[in-house]
Amino acid sequence: MNGSSSSSGDWHDRYYHVDQILDRPGPRTDPSFLAGDEVKDFLRNKCKILVIGAGGLGCEILANLALSGFKDIHVIDMDTIDISNLNRQFLFRQKDVGQPKAIVAAEFIMNRVPGVKVTPYYGKIQDKDDDYYLQFNLVICGLDSVEARRWINATLVNLVDPENPESLKPLIDGGTEDKKLDTDDPEHIGWLYSVALARAKEFKIEGVTWSLTQGVVKNIIPAIASTNAIIAASCCNEAFKIATSSAAYLNNYFMLIGTDAVYSYTFEHERRAECPVCGGESLDITISKEWTVDRLIEMLVEKQDIQIKKPSLASGTKHIYFQAPPQLEEATRPNLEKKVSDLIPDGGEITVTASSLPFSLSLRINYS
Amino acid sequence: MLKTESIDIEQATTHIQAQPDNKTRRYDRQLRLWAASGQAALESARLLVISASATSTSILKNLVLPGIGHFTILDPKKVTPADAGNNFFLNGHSSIGKFRAEEAVSLLRELNDSVDGIADLRNLDDILAKEDGREWIQSFSLVIAHNLDQDILDTLSQLLWENPTSPSLIVHNGALPKTYAEKQAFKANIRNLSQKLDEENFEEAEAQAFRLWSESPVPSDISATLNLPRLDQSSSTSSTAFHALLQTLRAFINSPESSGCLPLTSTLPDMKTDTESYVKLQIMYKEQAKGDNALFKTILKKEFPDLSIDEAMVDAFVKNAHHIKVLRGRRWGTWDKDPASLGPANITEEALRTEVQSLVGQGVELPEQLDDAIGEIARAPTADLPNSAAFLGGMVAQEAIKMITKQYVPVNGYCVIDLVETWTGIVGQP
């Protein structure tokens, strides 16, 4: 009725609800909170936020962020829309089936919430380089793949330059029950924030799959709108608090189970010193003197907390075994049969690299 | 395929034919959670939602998407500039001045063609004042109300309490004071056996061996349920039927043929085994379950010769005998005693503190954490934040689904949520 009052497209009282939080501090607000115009200016005119995934969690996250006042949102998703998505991915309609999620989602949000810019990318997170990720203030993940999660986590950790505080990008990770998880630990999160939902989950997660009476195994995860809504809302709530310092953050893991009344558990997941991603140390491993390079590689592949599929090994400038390029692979293939102890002394170091890892892992070899 | 027994989730979803219809494909993921029976319950449910606030429309989104049968939004108000800014189911500033309920209904309906929704612009006060108005409210299967004024909420809850065919859910945030809630520790409550796929067969057998000699085959919470006195002498057919089934179950356990056990369910737990043994075991289970089902029906006929209960209900009861739970609720407001309604002008920290003290009694020392809670409410007394609305939208919809499908266990009491430190707690359980 009254039209926009400024070039931003905002109308008077548009943010009446949110501004009750931004106009004054509360009992659990950090002293650095800048109530009033300054925080609103940052949130609405400067803050850049990345959403990874435009599916069940992603749709919810995009809508919540847009209404919260984030005006510059980017979204990445490599999938297209399937009919079975429509029971919860509410930015999509029957006519959109087959179209890229990121693009359809971006368009929907921009039509529904005036003044918000959503920039989609239809592709993989691995397609983007460090410079791309450095432009954001915050990253929120609504992923359904452990591998992708580990990748973005590792990428952001490795962006961090102690000389440059801007290089520290908070990651908020949302997840719903993933019965496919094979990991020993809950996903590595280090000092990054994490919000996850689990059902019948212990801290050591074991792979559980649906087992039908006929003995057929399926891996489809039940997914409904309300579950995604809760988790996405928690993630966006954290994003809002982090971007504005308007209230204390979640520290740092929230788990909710809704099958029997409502149970939730909030705890501080601590950083592991020996974590291969952010621990900063070399990983000490002890192997038999008799082990071949091939056997060592097999062990690395099986190691759950690293999740390497095709590792290449080097020591200093010496190539031990490289998966690629083909000439190098062929040249180093004979080393697979050799004993590690013939190539590396006790206490020596091996550098492990892989295309699935945006960093290299340092192993210190000890012989038993 | 023979259908001599009621179908379980695995069966309901395994035999999805090569060309399932669009609806089945769309609902595929949720059918795995609540099966065809849950879906049928959702599709026959009629929902009344009072107010078209951001929280209300968030709740509705999560019920329209899975296919609720019908919803009515009751709200006489017009869209304000503030509404247009926090509600995804309004069209930005072009909705300003139009009726909230109408704008929201149209944007919600387009989420799912199978769902019927209408906007009702009347005042709840006027409806409650008339006989046919009160009947109209009771015609819904579920009523969800958001941020109603205390006195009208009282009237509404009184009406619904006295006419128990429609359960209701109340959602509150902001305007009224909350009493102190305690953090709940995480409680693992795993019902289903889930076996590690790489665990050895022997280890598994050893771990489970205690079941052979454990003392009480009937879990204590089931025994307690079986001994519950009937609350009322209501003539409601579902209540009569349920109590008849409970009594039959008790007789079943006491009968010599059952060896003191609950009827066996034919669903085998996951286990490490070869296919041949699994199938043999499955056949044995099926036979026993069939026998138990027949025994149960014989006893039912004997104890209640004049009562006719729908066969599907009896089967469902027998099949789920291990998971029966009775929740007894309380009328909204009975726990709070009578807090006076506070308007926004009165929401100061001091006023809230005084209110709480008067509720708990003058002599009671108020805990430290209360100051934080009071401070948060005083900071944003009327805010319906988009993220809170979305969070509540998911929580409330989840509860609504549990109540409608009668699966899983609803919250009994008040669920309090703190989105600063992010935790939830349940208080006021009867």
Interface residues (C-beta under 8 A of the other chain):
Chain A: M1 N2 G3 S4 W11 H12 D13 R14 Y15 Y16 H17 V18 Q20 I21 R24 P25 G26 P27 R28 E60 A63 N64 L67 S68 I83 S84 L86 N87 R88 F90 R93 Q94 R112 V113 P114 V195 A200 E202 E206 G207 V208 T209 W210 S211 L212 T213 Q214 G215 V216 I220 I221 P222 A223 I224 A225 S226 T227 N228 A229 I230 I231 A232 A233 S234 C236 N237 E238 F240 K241 A247 A248 L250 N251 F254 M255 L256 I257 G258 T259 D260 A261 V262 Y263 S264 Y265 T266 F267
Chain B: E10 Q11 T14 N22 R25 R26 Y27 D28 R29 Q30 R32 L33 A54 S58 K61 N62 L65 P66 G67 T80 P81 A82 A84 G85 N86 N87 F88 N91 G92 H93 I96 G97 E110 L111 D113 K183 Q184 A185 F186 K187 A188 N189 I190 N192 S194 K196 L197 T267 L268 D270 T275 Y278 Q282 D371 D372 G375 E376 R379 A380 P381 T382 A383 D384 L385 P386 N387 S388 A390 F391 G393 G394 M395 A397 Q398 I401 Y408 V409 P410 V411 N412 C415 L419 V420 E421 T422 W423 T424 I426
